[in-house]
């Protein structure tokens, strides 16, 4: 079973990203006493709230709570039910938004399920591909797709290998997920207008993919492991159990051997220096999972890197609004254009960071 204290600590960033205020999830977390079954358990309390929301015909809110119930990964029937209900709830929500389309991609080693928008637009739009980390599902991020049309982008949201409905194995060559998806949606070689918004561990895959696929024009990420996370044994001894257990689950190994398995996955300094696309990355200065040396490597070796640092823990839950705006602005900077929108977002970001009286140009 998972450590309940860790579950409560690390779910906060995910709750914040889903728009759940502390006043809402705080009392729910207080009712959770263990990670077993029945009342007082993690899955029961989140699922009971989700069931109530589903009965009230609030499918997106129900999806959010079912998603929290299956956190951090499916380890038995209760979390399996939570995942199934989360995906079904989002399916019901999507029925009200014809622009949201399901896409299933079948590959030799498994199936990738995605949510998309704008792929069939008559005008050729730049494509934003979004992925979460090792504990987040595509339904957490799919609502972002509804905002992309006004920015002139098509979009695709999916999961890392082994997470949610992605049945691909998580292994050293998992970066090939991105080229496979671009092939599946018919993105032609040499057309460099694909941007990867790859959070946490998927950022590691995205950067490696950018070394091999010339369709990728930029990578935006947050809290990505690059090198030292995979190689620093002293750091690994203090990585939260929830992360180590999830990595072991996804790689089909034991917690006491998983870091030996992933050690060779580290990006080399030569690979980081070879990146030619722009990279934007959010780093948390008190990150409990990703060592600070990885962000320093990014700053030192990647010539076109921009970093935003928050004095916060992994995922920077106290700075989610700033991170969201900076992320969108980073994508717009990479692609160019969108002057009025970019100026407005820049002003909002300055106001969040420096106060309501601050202003900024585009």
C-alpha positions in Angstrom: 0.0 0.0 0.0 1.0 3.6 -0.6 2.1 5.9 2.2 -0.9 8.0 2.9 1.1 11.0 4.0 3.0 11.0 0.7 -0.3 10.6 -1.2 -1.7 13.6 0.5 1.4 15.7 -0.1 2.0 14.9 -3.7 -1.7 15.0 -4.9 -1.8 18.8 -4.0 0.0 19.8 -7.3 -2.5 17.6 -9.3 -5.5 19.0 -7.4 -4.3 22.6 -8.1 -3.8 21.9 -11.8 -7.4 20.6 -11.9 -8.7 23.7 -10.4 -9.6 22.2 -7.0 -9.3 24.7 -4.2 -7.7 23.7 -0.9 -11.0 24.4 0.8 -12.6 21.7 -1.3 -10.0 18.9 -1.1 -8.8 19.7 2.4 -11.8 18.2 4.2 -11.7 15.2 1.9 -8.1 14.5 2.6 -8.8 14.8 6.4 -11.3 11.9 6.1 -8.6 9.6 4.5 -6.8 7.5 7.1 -5.4 4.6 5.1 -4.8 3.2 1.6 -6.8 0.0 1.9 -10.5 -0.4 1.1 -13.7 0.9 2.5 -14.6 4.1 4.2 -11.6 6.2 5.2 -9.4 4.8 2.4 -7.9 6.9 -0.4 -9.8 5.4 -3.2 -13.1 5.2 -1.4 -13.3 8.8 -0.3 -12.3 10.3 -3.7 -14.5 7.8 -5.5 -17.5 8.5 -3.3 -17.3 12.2 -4.1 -16.9 11.4 -7.7 -19.9 9.1 -7.7 -22.0 11.9 -6.2 -20.8 14.3 -8.9 -21.5 11.8 -11.7 -25.0 11.3 -10.3 -25.5 15.1 -10.5 -24.6 15.0 -14.2 -21.3 16.9 -13.6 -19.0 14.6 -15.7 -15.9 16.8 -15.8 -15.9 17.3 -12.0 -16.5 13.6 -11.6 -13.6 12.8 -13.9 -11.3 15.0 -11.8 -12.2 13.1 -8.6 -12.0 9.7 -10.1 -8.6 10.6 -11.5 -7.4 11.6 -8.0 -8.9 8.2 -6.7 -6.6 6.2 -9.1 -3.6 8.3 -8.1 -0.7 7.4 -8.4 -1.3 4.2 -10.5 -3.6 1.3 -10.8 -2.7 -1.3 -8.2 -5.9 -3.3 -7.8 -9.6 -3.4 -8.6 -10.6 -0.2 -6.7 -8.1 2.0 -8.6 -8.9 0.2 -11.9 -12.6 1.1 -11.4 -11.6 4.7 -10.7 -9.6 4.9 -13.9 -12.4 3.4 -16.0 -14.9 5.8 -14.5 -12.6 8.7 -15.1 -12.2 7.9 -18.8 -16.0 7.3 -19.1 -16.8 10.5 -17.4 -14.6 12.5 -19.7 -16.1 10.8 -22.7 -19.5 12.0 -21.5 -18.1 15.5 -21.0 -16.6 15.5 -24.5 -20.1 14.8 -26.1 -20.9 18.5 -25.5 -17.8 19.6 -27.4 -17.7 18.4 -31.0 -14.1 19.8 -31.4 -12.8 17.1 -29.0 -12.1 13.9 -30.9 -10.8 10.6 -29.7 -7.8 9.0 -31.5 -6.5 5.5 -31.0 -3.1 4.7 -32.3 -2.1 1.0 -32.5 1.6 0.3 -32.6 3.4 -3.1 -32.6 4.0 -2.9 -28.8 0.7 -1.5 -27.7 -2.1 1.0 -28.0 -2.0 4.8 -27.4 -5.3 6.6 -26.7 -5.4 10.3 -27.3 -7.7 13.3 -27.2 -7.3 15.7 -30.1 -8.7 18.9 -31.6 -8.2 20.8 -34.9 -6.4 18.0 -36.8 -8.9 18.2 -39.6 -9.0 22.0 -39.8 -8.9 23.2 -43.5 -6.0 25.5 -42.6 -2.7 23.8 -41.7 -2.2 24.6 -38.0 0.8 24.2 -35.9 0.4 21.2 -33.5 0.8 21.1 -29.8 1.3 17.7 -28.3 0.8 17.5 -24.5 1.8 14.7 -22.1 1.9 14.5 -18.3 4.3 12.6 -16.1 4.4 9.1 -14.5 1.3 9.7 -12.3 -1.0 11.8 -14.5 -3.5 10.8 -17.1 -4.5 12.5 -20.3 -7.9 13.4 -18.9 -6.2 15.8 -16.5 -4.8 17.9 -19.4 -7.4 17.3 -22.2 -9.6 20.3 -21.3 -6.6 22.5 -22.4 -7.5 21.4 -26.0 -10.6 23.6 -25.8 -8.5 26.7 -25.6 -6.1 26.0 -28.5 -8.3 27.1 -31.4 -8.2 30.7 -30.4 -4.4 30.5 -30.4 -4.4 29.0 -33.9 -3.1 25.5 -32.8 -4.3 22.0 -33.4 -3.7 19.8 -30.3 -3.2 16.2 -29.1 -3.1 15.0 -25.5 -2.0 11.6 -24.4 -0.1 9.7 -21.7 3.3 8.4 -21.0 3.9 4.7 -21.8 2.3 2.5 -19.1 0.1 5.4 -17.7 -3.7 5.4 -17.9 -4.8 3.9 -21.2 -1.4 3.9 -22.8 -0.4 0.2 -23.0 3.1 0.8 -24.4 5.9 -0.4 -22.1 8.0 2.3 -20.4 11.6 1.7 -21.4 14.7 3.3 -22.9 13.2 3.8 -26.4 9.9 5.3 -25.1 10.8 8.6 -26.7 9.7 7.0 -30.0 6.1 7.6 -28.8 6.3 11.2 -30.2 7.5 10.3 -33.7 4.9 7.5 -33.9 2.1 9.9 -32.9 3.2 12.5 -35.5 3.3 9.7 -38.1 -0.2 8.6 -37.1 -1.7 12.1 -37.6 0.1 12.5 -40.9 2.6 15.2 -40.0 5.0 15.3 -42.9 8.8 15.1 -42.4 10.6 18.4 -42.4 7.6 20.4 -41.4 8.9 21.9 -38.2 5.8 23.2 -36.5 5.2 20.7 -33.7 5.6 21.8 -30.1 5.8 19.3 -27.2 4.4 20.4 -23.9 5.8 17.5 -21.9 5.6 17.6 -18.1 7.8 15.9 -15.6 9.1 12.5 -16.8 7.7 12.9 -20.3 9.9 15.9 -20.7 12.9 13.6 -20.7 11.3 11.6 -23.5 10.5 14.8 -25.4 14.0 16.2 -25.3 15.4 12.9 -26.7 12.7 12.8 -29.4 13.7 16.4 -30.4 17.2 15.1 -31.1 15.8 12.6 -33.7 12.7 14.2 -35.3 12.9 17.4 -37.3 9.2 18.0 -37.1 9.6 19.0 -33.4 10.2 22.8 -33.3 10.3 23.3 -29.5 9.9 21.6 -26.2 8.3 23.1 -23.1 8.4 21.2 -19.8 8.5 21.3 -16.0 10.3 19.2 -13.5 11.9 16.9 -16.0 14.6 14.4 -15.1 17.6 14.7 -17.4 20.7 13.1 -16.1 21.5 13.3 -12.4 18.1 11.8 -11.4 19.0 8.6 -13.3 22.7 8.4 -12.2 23.0 9.9 -8.7 22.6 7.0 -6.3 22.9 9.3 -3.2 20.0 11.4 -4.5 17.9 8.3 -5.4 18.1 7.0 -1.8 16.0 10.0 -0.8 13.5 10.1 -3.7 10.0 9.8 -2.2 8.7 6.3 -2.1 5.7 7.1 -4.2 8.0 8.0 -7.1 10.2 5.0 -6.8 7.2 2.7 -6.5 5.5 4.2 -9.6 8.7 3.9 -11.6 9.0 0.3 -10.6 5.4 -0.4 -11.5 5.8 1.2 -15.0 9.0 -0.6 -15.7 7.8 -3.9 -14.3 10.7 -4.1 -11.8 11.1 -4.0 -8.1 11.6 -0.7 -6.2 15.1 -1.9 -5.0 16.2 -2.5 -8.6 14.5 0.2 -10.6 17.3 2.7 -10.5 19.8 0.1 -11.9 17.3 -0.4 -14.8 16.9 3.3 -15.7 20.5 4.4 -15.1 21.3 4.1 -18.8 18.3 6.3 -19.8 20.2 9.5 -18.8 20.7 12.1 -21.4 24.4 12.7 -21.9 26.0 16.1 -21.8 26.8 15.7 -25.6 23.1 15.0 -26.3 21.9 18.0 -24.3 24.5 20.2 -26.1 23.3 18.9 -29.4 19.7 20.2 -28.9 19.0 22.9 -31.5 15.3 23.6 -30.8 14.2 26.2 -28.2 13.5 24.7 -24.8 11.5 26.3 -22.0 11.5 24.6 -18.6 10.0 25.3 -15.2 12.1 24.2 -12.2 11.1 24.0 -8.6 13.9 25.0 -6.2 12.7 22.7 -3.4 11.9 19.7 -5.7 11.9 16.5 -3.7 12.1 14.3 -6.9 14.3 16.0 -9.5 17.8 17.0 -8.3 18.8 20.6 -8.9 21.7 19.6 -11.0 19.4 18.6 -13.9 18.1 22.2 -14.3 21.7 23.5 -14.1 22.7 21.1 -16.9 19.9 22.4 -19.0 20.9 26.0 -18.4 24.6 25.3 -19.1 24.4 23.0 -22.1 21.2 23.8 -24.1 21.9 26.9 -26.1 18.3 28.0 -26.6 17.0 27.2 -23.1 14.8 29.5 -21.0 14.1 28.6 -17.4 11.6 29.8 -14.9 12.4 28.9 -11.3 9.8 28.8 -8.4 10.7 28.5 -4.7 8.4 25.6 -4.4 8.2 21.8 -4.2 7.8 19.4 -7.2 5.1 20.6 -9.6 5.1 24.1 -7.9 1.5 23.9 -6.8 1.6 27.3 -5.2 2.6 28.8 -8.6 0.3 27.0 -11.0 -1.3 30.1 -12.5 2.1 31.6 -13.2 3.4 28.4 -14.7 0.4 28.0 -16.9 0.7 31.6 -18.4 4.5 31.3 -18.8 4.0 27.9 -20.6 1.5 29.4 -23.1 3.8 32.4 -23.7 6.7 30.1 -24.2 4.9 28.2 -27.0 3.8 31.5 -28.6 7.4 32.8 -28.5 8.7 29.7 -30.1 6.2 29.8 -32.9 6.1 33.6 -33.3 3.1 35.8 -34.1 -0.1 36.2 -32.0 0.9 39.7 -31.0 -2.2 41.0 -29.1 -2.7 37.6 -27.3 0.9 37.4 -26.4 0.9 41.0 -25.0 -2.2 40.3 -22.9 -0.8 37.1 -21.5 2.5 38.8 -20.7 0.7 41.5 -18.8 -1.2 38.9 -16.8 2.0 37.1 -16.0 3.6 40.3 -14.7 0.6 41.1 -12.6 0.7 37.6 -11.0 4.4 37.8 -10.3 4.8 41.5 -9.3 1.3 42.7 -8.3 -1.8 44.2 -9.8 -0.1 47.5 -10.6 2.6 46.0 -12.8 2.5 46.2 -16.6 4.6 44.8 -19.5 5.0 45.0 -23.2 4.6 42.0 -25.6 
